[in-house]
Amino acid sequence: MRACGILPNTLKSPAIGLGERPEPRSPISAPAMEEYEMPAYYEYLKLDELLSIQNTESDEHDEMLFVIIHQSYELWFKQILHEVTHLQKLLANDELTRAGHTMKRVLTILKMLVSKIDILETMSPLEFLSFRERLESGSGFQSRQFRELEFVLGHKRPDMIGNFPDGSPSRAMLQRRFDEPTLWDSFIRFLRGRDYPVPEALLTRDVTAPIEASPALQRVLIDVYRSDANVASFCERLIDFDEGLQEWRYRHVKMVERTIGTKHGTGGSTGAEYLRSTLLHPIFPDLWAIRTEF
């Protein structure tokens, strides 16, 4: 039995008689079909390029694990950003069912990212220290995509943009995310579209400013929970996202403490001290505040 996945280019159309021409396969036009060949698995995924960039700075065995884990984190950050952008469009179009499905996918990815820390923790402090000095100028603090994710979730700090060079694609992308509405802005606009009395000040707020708790919005959310099971269920998925991100931050802190203790991190960061400062800061404060009101 062939495993599911990308079909190899050895698959052909049903058998045809001598001299007969195969039927064109939609959506490719007949003229284009004459020269079209389905790419092989390795071509479609560009595996030669992908597998050529796991380069280490030392001959230490464990550095390869470090590189692969962090490159895969970046790939999954890219997917989460892709999904959250799609989620905002779905909310703008009042497609709640599809938005809920997209949230489920994001939560599943986030759960997997937390579990990757288990793999990193198979590396002992001595194994990490064997190549750590070669990382002095680099740090996860410099992950553009994680900063993008923070921005789209409302944790916007303009000084983060300054960590990337003027004129660089990374800086331009971060600036765009900084200027765009957050996921929470998209959600409260969705609520207004459903005729909930969201305060006008929240709908017209400066989207680059921090998200602050709103007692008026909390009253709206309590009404949502009591009267609209579908929207309330989506609110719970937002809480899952918030909680999952906090779990990832906590596991990250403990992994760093386990590996380097209280030493300063690479790339000029303060290591575990900085990471601890990011804990217990919910991204959707209103959804947490209403828990005491039920």
C-alpha positions as CSV (number, residue, x, y, z in Angstrom):
1,M,0.0,0.0,0.0
2,R,1.4,3.4,-0.9
3,A,1.5,6.0,1.9
4,C,-0.6,9.0,1.5
5,G,1.2,12.2,0.4
6,I,2.4,13.7,-2.8
7,L,1.8,11.5,-5.8
8,P,4.9,10.4,-7.6
9,N,5.2,11.3,-11.3
10,T,5.1,7.6,-12.2
11,L,1.3,7.6,-11.9
12,K,-0.2,7.8,-15.4
13,S,-3.6,8.2,-16.9
14,P,-5.7,5.1,-17.5
15,A,-4.5,2.9,-20.3
16,I,-5.1,4.2,-23.8
17,G,-5.0,2.6,-27.2
18,L,-2.1,2.9,-29.7
19,G,-2.2,6.3,-31.4
20,E,-4.7,7.7,-29.0
21,R,-4.1,11.0,-27.1
22,P,-4.8,11.2,-23.4
23,E,-7.6,13.4,-22.2
24,P,-6.4,16.8,-20.8
25,R,-6.4,16.8,-17.0
26,S,-8.3,19.8,-15.5
27,P,-7.4,22.5,-14.5
28,I,-4.3,22.4,-16.7
29,S,-5.2,23.4,-20.3
30,A,-4.6,21.1,-23.2
31,P,-1.7,23.0,-24.7
32,A,0.1,23.2,-21.3
33,M,-0.6,19.6,-20.6
34,E,1.6,18.4,-23.5
35,E,4.7,19.7,-21.6
36,Y,3.5,19.3,-18.0
37,E,5.0,16.7,-15.7
38,M,4.0,16.3,-12.2
39,P,7.0,17.1,-10.0
40,A,8.6,14.4,-8.0
41,Y,8.3,14.4,-4.2
42,Y,11.8,15.8,-3.6
43,E,11.2,18.4,-6.4
44,Y,7.9,19.6,-5.0
45,L,9.3,20.0,-1.5
46,K,12.6,21.3,-2.7
47,L,14.3,18.8,-0.5
48,D,17.8,19.4,-1.9
49,E,17.6,23.0,-0.8
50,L,15.9,22.3,2.4
51,L,18.3,19.6,3.6
52,S,21.4,21.7,2.6
53,I,20.8,24.4,5.2
54,Q,21.3,22.5,8.4
55,N,24.8,23.8,8.8
56,T,26.6,23.7,12.2
57,E,29.4,26.0,13.4
58,S,31.2,23.2,15.2
59,D,31.9,19.5,15.0
60,E,29.9,18.8,18.2
61,H,27.3,16.1,17.7
62,D,24.4,17.9,19.5
63,E,24.6,21.1,17.6
64,M,22.7,19.5,14.7
65,L,19.7,18.8,17.0
66,F,19.8,22.4,18.1
67,V,19.7,23.7,14.5
68,I,17.0,21.4,13.3
69,I,14.7,22.1,16.3
70,H,15.0,25.9,15.8
71,Q,14.6,25.8,12.1
72,S,11.5,23.7,12.4
73,Y,10.2,26.1,15.0
74,E,10.5,28.9,12.4
75,L,8.6,26.8,9.8
76,W,5.8,26.2,12.2
77,F,5.7,29.9,13.2
78,K,5.3,30.6,9.5
79,Q,2.3,28.3,9.4
80,I,0.7,29.8,12.5
81,L,1.0,33.2,11.0
82,H,-0.5,31.9,7.8
83,E,-3.4,30.4,9.7
84,V,-4.0,33.5,11.9
85,T,-4.1,35.8,8.9
86,H,-6.7,33.4,7.3
87,L,-8.6,33.4,10.6
88,Q,-8.9,37.2,10.6
89,K,-10.3,37.1,7.1
90,L,-12.8,34.4,8.1
91,L,-14.0,36.6,11.0
92,A,-14.3,39.6,8.8
93,N,-16.6,37.5,6.5
94,D,-18.6,36.1,9.5
95,E,-17.6,32.5,8.8
96,L,-17.6,31.3,12.3
97,T,-17.6,27.6,11.6
98,R,-14.5,27.8,9.4
99,A,-12.9,30.1,11.9
100,G,-13.3,27.5,14.6
101,H,-11.8,24.9,12.4
102,T,-8.8,27.1,11.8
103,M,-8.4,27.8,15.5
104,K,-8.4,24.0,16.1
105,R,-5.5,23.7,13.6
106,V,-3.5,26.5,15.3
107,L,-4.0,25.0,18.7
108,T,-2.9,21.6,17.5
109,I,0.3,23.2,16.1
110,L,0.9,25.1,19.3
111,K,0.6,21.9,21.3
112,M,3.2,20.2,19.1
113,L,5.5,23.2,19.5
114,V,5.3,22.8,23.3
115,S,6.2,19.1,23.0
116,K,9.4,20.0,21.0
117,I,10.9,21.3,24.2
118,D,10.9,17.7,25.4
119,I,13.3,16.9,22.6
120,L,15.6,19.9,23.4
121,E,15.7,18.8,27.1
122,T,17.4,15.5,26.0
123,M,20.5,17.7,25.6
124,S,22.4,18.0,28.9
125,P,23.9,21.3,30.0
126,L,27.4,20.1,29.1
127,E,26.3,19.0,25.6
128,F,24.8,22.5,25.0
129,L,27.8,24.3,26.4
130,S,30.1,22.3,24.0
131,F,28.9,24.6,21.2
132,R,27.1,27.5,22.9
133,E,30.0,29.9,22.6
134,R,29.6,29.9,18.9
135,L,26.1,31.3,19.3
136,E,27.1,34.4,21.2
137,S,25.8,36.9,18.6
138,G,22.6,34.9,17.9
139,S,19.5,34.4,20.0
140,G,15.8,33.4,19.7
141,F,15.2,37.0,20.8
142,Q,16.0,37.8,17.2
143,S,13.2,35.6,15.7
144,R,11.3,37.9,13.4
145,Q,8.4,35.5,13.1
146,F,7.9,35.2,16.8
147,R,7.8,39.0,17.0
148,E,5.2,39.0,14.2
149,L,3.1,36.5,16.2
150,E,3.3,38.7,19.3
151,F,2.3,41.7,17.2
152,V,-0.7,40.0,15.6
153,L,-1.8,38.8,19.1
154,G,-1.6,42.4,20.5
155,H,1.7,42.3,22.3
156,K,3.2,45.2,20.3
157,R,6.4,46.9,21.3
158,P,7.9,49.3,18.8
159,D,11.4,48.8,20.2
160,M,11.3,45.2,18.8
161,I,11.3,46.6,15.3
162,G,14.5,48.4,16.0
163,N,16.3,45.1,16.4
164,F,16.3,44.6,12.7
165,P,18.3,46.7,10.2
166,D,16.7,49.6,8.3
167,G,15.6,48.6,4.9
168,S,15.6,44.9,5.6
169,P,12.7,42.7,4.6
170,S,12.4,41.6,8.2
171,R,12.0,45.1,9.5
172,A,9.4,45.9,6.7
173,M,7.4,42.8,7.6
174,L,7.4,43.6,11.3
175,Q,6.3,47.2,10.6
176,R,3.4,45.9,8.6
177,R,2.3,43.6,11.3
178,F,2.7,46.4,13.9
179,D,0.4,48.7,11.9
180,E,-2.3,46.0,11.2
181,P,-5.3,45.2,13.5
182,T,-4.7,42.3,15.9
183,L,-6.6,39.1,16.1
184,W,-8.6,40.6,19.0
185,D,-9.5,43.6,16.9
186,S,-10.8,41.2,14.3
187,F,-12.8,39.3,16.9
188,I,-14.6,42.4,18.4
189,R,-15.4,43.6,14.9
190,F,-16.9,40.2,14.2
191,L,-19.0,40.7,17.4
192,R,-20.2,44.1,16.2
193,G,-21.2,42.4,12.9
194,R,-23.4,40.1,14.9
195,D,-25.1,43.1,16.4
196,Y,-23.5,42.9,19.8
197,P,-23.0,46.4,21.4
198,V,-19.2,46.6,21.3
199,P,-18.2,50.1,22.4
200,E,-17.3,52.3,19.5
201,A,-14.1,53.4,21.2
202,L,-12.8,49.8,20.9
203,L,-13.7,49.6,17.3
204,T,-11.8,52.8,16.4
205,R,-8.9,52.3,18.9
206,D,-5.2,52.7,17.9
207,V,-4.4,49.1,16.8
208,T,-0.7,49.7,17.7
209,A,-1.5,50.3,21.3
210,P,-1.6,47.5,23.9
211,I,-4.9,45.6,24.4
212,E,-6.5,46.8,27.7
213,A,-9.3,45.2,29.6
214,S,-12.7,46.9,29.1
215,P,-15.5,46.4,31.7
216,A,-18.0,47.4,29.0
217,L,-16.8,44.8,26.6
218,Q,-16.8,42.2,29.4
219,R,-20.5,42.8,29.9
220,V,-21.0,42.0,26.2
221,L,-18.9,38.9,26.5
222,I,-20.9,37.6,29.4
223,D,-24.0,38.1,27.3
224,V,-22.4,36.1,24.5
225,Y,-21.6,33.2,26.9
226,R,-25.2,33.2,28.2
227,S,-27.0,33.5,24.8
228,D,-24.8,32.2,22.0
229,A,-23.2,28.8,22.4
230,N,-21.3,28.9,19.1
231,V,-19.6,32.2,19.7
232,A,-18.9,31.3,23.3
233,S,-17.2,28.1,22.0
234,F,-15.0,30.2,19.8
235,C,-14.2,32.4,22.8
236,E,-13.0,29.3,24.6
237,R,-10.7,28.4,21.7
238,L,-9.2,31.9,22.1
239,I,-8.6,31.1,25.8
240,D,-7.0,27.8,24.7
241,F,-4.7,29.8,22.4
242,D,-3.8,32.2,25.2
243,E,-3.2,29.4,27.7
244,G,-1.2,27.4,25.2
245,L,1.1,30.4,24.5
246,Q,1.6,30.9,28.2
247,E,2.4,27.2,28.6
248,W,5.0,27.4,25.8
249,R,6.6,30.5,27.5
250,Y,6.7,28.7,30.8
251,R,8.3,25.5,29.3
252,H,10.8,27.7,27.5
253,V,11.8,29.4,30.7
254,K,12.3,26.1,32.6
255,M,14.2,24.6,29.7
256,V,16.6,27.6,29.7
257,E,17.0,27.4,33.5
258,R,17.6,23.7,33.2
259,T,20.3,24.2,30.6
260,I,22.2,27.4,31.5
261,G,20.7,28.4,34.9
262,T,20.8,32.1,35.5
263,K,23.5,32.9,33.0
264,H,22.9,35.6,30.4
265,G,21.5,34.4,27.1
266,T,23.2,34.6,23.8
267,G,22.7,37.6,21.5
268,G,22.8,40.1,24.4
269,S,19.6,38.8,26.1
270,T,19.3,38.3,29.8
271,G,18.3,34.7,29.4
272,A,15.9,33.2,31.9
273,E,15.4,36.6,33.6
274,Y,13.9,38.1,30.5
275,L,11.8,35.0,29.7
276,R,10.3,35.0,33.2
277,S,9.2,38.6,32.6
278,T,7.0,37.4,29.8
279,L,5.0,35.0,31.9
280,L,1.5,35.6,33.2
281,H,0.6,38.3,30.7
282,P,-2.7,37.2,29.0
283,I,-3.2,38.3,25.4
284,F,-7.0,38.4,25.8
285,P,-7.5,40.0,29.2
286,D,-11.3,40.4,28.9
287,L,-11.9,36.7,28.4
288,W,-10.0,36.0,31.6
289,A,-11.7,38.8,33.6
290,I,-15.2,37.5,33.0
291,R,-14.5,34.1,34.7
292,T,-15.3,35.6,38.1
293,E,-18.7,36.9,36.8
294,F,-20.4,33.6,36.0
